[in-house]
Amino acid sequence: MVESADPAVLTEGLTKRFGAFTAVDHVDLRVEAGELYGFLGPNGAGKSTTLRMLCGILEPTDGSGRVLGIDLRREPERIKAAIGYMSQRFSLYDDLSAAENLVFYAMVYGVPGRLRRERIDRMIQLADLVGREDTLAGQLSGGYRQRLALACALVHAPRLMFLDEPTAGVDPVSRRTFWELIRRLADSGVTVVVTTHYMDEAEHCDRLGFIYQGRLIAQGSPATIKAEAFGRPVFLVEAPEPPRAIDVLGDWSAVEEAVRYGALVRVVSAERGLTEAAVVERLRAAGIEASVRAVAPTIEDVFISFVDKERKVRLRRQLGAF
């Protein structure tokens, strides 16, 4: 994606501290207009805190940023009116129908009366809620509740959407449907920033940011991160005794990780030049006959590798302090 002159989100050194604890640590973020940007990290990494600062809900401790050209420290209220925000626990009113929830949020967001009906009808179509308009929100399934929550956050037609772990607790089929909806939004020109700790969801995004312990440790498209930032082979090993194969490969300096993957062993290399033949020979030397094939790395492989490196760096720093 070609960078525009005016990104939807731009931060420099964005930081949030709660007392002595640093939740977000000098994050430099750029999200282009019309981009689907995935913000990935484990629970407690700082994803939600970052989003709340970008939404004008939390005031940064340090750093600066602009959202849709609006200074997030000087004019947070303008940001709130200009964006759509779906939190982890978006507040639907269970005793109102799907349509009544949409009417309520259209009024809250100040959608003019002459446009309100058209916007609500459009949101019902977008979220595939046709036929469920009169169903109470509290009686909708988890997947449909999420779609309704997204529709409520979109009813005022914002150019930028922030979604905070929108598929948490949703079944796999509903997750897939929800991501198809998010992709359609981005393709229509809406900028979407979504946080998740589900690594498989990252493949839907144009670009990714990996956050760990408050720091942004990698950014780029899924393909770029896997090819350039990671760039090491991954293998699947079929052996008669997977636990033995894991023991043999796990003790090898050429291997970063060897883990059970169903009936197979998934092997992440610690070096770029490791080959299938070398893995076969290593196992054969230990009396294990196995078949080995190279496979594409996943975003989960990459993220775990980055996190492991960060942990080792932090450990070395801590040991060096003594």
N, C-alpha and C positions, 0 to 999 in steps of 0.2 A: 504493500500500500504506500502511495506517495504521500509524504508528510505535507499537510496544508500549512498555510501561513498562520492560521488561527486554530490551534488545537482545541478540542473540547475541554480537556483537562491538562493543566500544566502546573507542576509543583517543583519547588527547589528546597531541599533540606527540611521537608515537612516532618515535624517532631511533636509527639505528645507524651508528656510525663504525668504520672499520677504519684505525687510525692517523690520518693526515691526510685520508683519503678518507671522505666522507659518502655512504653507500649509500642510506640512508632518512632523509629530512629533514623532521622535524616533521609527521608524517602524522596527521590527525584523521579517524577512520574510524568509521562506524556501520553495522552490518548488522543488519537486523531478523530476528527469529525466523521461520523458514519462507521466507526470501528466497533467491533465486538471484542472487548478487552477482558480477559479472564485474570482474576487476581487469586492466585492459588496459595494455600498454606494450611498447615495443621491448625487445630483448635488452639486459640491463644496466641497465634502468630502476629496479630495486629491488623487483620483484614477489616474487621467491623469498625475498629477505631479509626482507621484511615478513611473508610467510607463516611463515617459520621462527621469527620472534619470536612471532607469534600462537599457534604450536603449542607454545611453550615450549622450542624447540630452541636458539634464540639468545637471549642476554640483551640487552635494549635498553640503549643507552648513555644515553639520556634519554627522558623521557616516561613515560606510564602507560597501562594498558589492562586490560580485563576481558574474558574469554572464557567464555561461559556462566556469568557471574557470578563467575568465579575470577580473582583478581589474577595477571596473567601474570608479574609480577616476584617475587612472594612465593611462589607455589605452582605453578611450571611443571610439576611432576610430575603434579599433579592434572589439569592441562589435557591432558597427553599421554594420560592414561587415559580422558578423557571425550570426546575427539574422534576422528574418522577422518582420516587424512592419507595422501594419495597423492602421492609426490614424482615428479619427472621421470623418475627411474630406480627405480621401485618394485621391491623385491627379491622376485621370484618365484623359486622353486627349480625349475630346469629339469628336474631328474631326479625330481621328484615330479609326480604327476598333478594335474589341476585340483582334484579332491576332496581329495587329500592336502594341497595347499597351503591349502585352506580349513580343514581340520582343524588344521593347524599354527598358523595365525593365530588360530583360535578359542581354542586353548590359550594362546597368547601373551597374548591379550587377556583371558583369564580367564573365558571363557564357561562357565557351569556345565555339567557333563556331561549333565544332564537336558534342557538346552535346545540342546545343541550340534548334534544331528542335525537338529532342526527348523530352526535358523538356517542351517545349511549347505544344506539342501534349498531354503530360501527364496532364498538367494543364487544358487544354480544356476538357479533359475527366473528371478530378476530379471535376471541377466546373460545369459540365453538360452544357457546352457551345457549344456542338457539334451542328452544323447547324446555329450557331450564330457567327462564327469566323469572317465573313466579315461585320457584323453589326457594325455601328459606336457606340462607347461607349455612346455617348450622346443620342442615340435612344433606349438604353436598359432600361428595367424597373428597378425600385429601387432594387429589389431583385437580378436581374442578374448583375447589376452594382456592388453590394456588393460581389457577387461571383467572378466577374472579378478582383476586387480590391484584394481579398484574393489570387487569383491565381497569380497576379503580385507580391505580397509579398512573395509567395512561390516558385517562378520560379527558384531561386538559391539553392533550397533544404536545407533551414536552419534547424537546429535541435531544434530551439526554436522560437516560434511565440508569439509576443505581439499584442493583438487585443484590441483596445480602443473603447469600446461601438460600436461594429461593426453592431449591429442591430437597432441602433437609427433611428427612422423614417421609419422603414421597416414594411410592413404589417404582420399580424400574421402568414400567411401561409409561407411567405418568411423567417420569423424569424425561424420557425420550420425547414425548409429545410436547412437554413444556419447552425443551430446548429447540425443537422445531419452530415453536412460536417465537422464541427469542431471536433465532436466526432470521426469521421473516422480518422481524422488526428492524434488525440491523441492515438487512438488504433493502429495506424501504427508506433508509437514510437516518434512522434514529441511532444515536451513539449509545452503546450499552456497556456499562461496567458491571461485571458480575463477580462476586466472590464465591469460592467453593473450596471444599476439601476433598471433593471427588475428582481424582486425577483423570478418569476417563472422560469427564465433561470438558476437559481442556482442549480436546481435539476439535471441538465446535468453534473455537475462538480464532480470531484473526491474529491476535498477539496475546502473549501471556506475561505476567509478572509473578515471580516466585518470591514469597515473603516468608521469612523465618526469624523468630525472636525479634520482630519489629524492623528488620532490615530487608531491603529488596536485594536478593542475591542473584537474580538472573532475569533478563527480559528478552523477548523476541518472539517470532512466530513459532508454532509448534515444530515445524520442519527445521527451522534454523537452529533452534535450541537443541534438537536431537542430533542434527548433523554436525554443527560447529561447536556448540558449548559442551556437548557430551562426546560425540564422535568416536565411541569405543564399541566394539562388537558385543553382541549378546547372543547366547546360544541356548538351545534346548537340548538336553541330554536324556536319552532313553537308555536306562541301565536296569539290570535285573534286581538290584538292591539300591534304590535311591538314597537311603540314609548313608550307605557306605560311600557312594559317589560324592555326596555332599561333604563328608568328612575329608575325603582325599582332595577335592577341589578347594574346599574352604581353607585348607592349610597352605595353599599355593599362593605365592606372592603375585602371580600374574592374574589372580582372580580377586575381584573386589567383593563379590557376593555370590553365594550358591544357595538357593532356596528351593524347597519343594513346590512344585507347580502341578498339582494333581498327581498323576502317575509319573510325571517327568521332573527333571531338575532344571531350573532356570539359572543360567550362569551369566553374571555381568563381569566383563573383563576390567582389569585395572590398567590395561595398556592398550594402545590402538592396534598393535601388530599381532595380537593373539589370533591364531587360526583354528579352524575346526580340527585339522590334523594334529595340532599340538595338544588339544584337549583330549582327543582320542588316545594319543600316545601316553599322556599323563595317567589316564585311567588304566590303560593296558599295563603300564609298569606296576600298578598296584593290583593286578590280577582281575581287572574289571573290563569286560568287553561291552562296549557301548556304541550307540549311534549318536552322532552329534550333527546338528544343523543350525546355521546362523538364522536369526530372526531379527526383525526391526525392533529397536528399543521403544519402550512406551514412555509416556510422560511420567508415569510413576517411577520407572527405572531412573530417569533423569533427576527427578525431584529428590528421591531418596539419596542418590549419589551426591547431589549438591548439599543436602542437609548433613550428610555424613562428613563431608569436607569441612563445613562450617563448624560442626561439633569438634572436630580434631583441631582446627585452628584456635577455637576458643579454649580448648583444654590446654594447648601448648602455651597460650597467653597466661592462663591461670597458673600453670606450673612455673612459668618463667617469673611470675610475681613473687615466688617464695625464695 
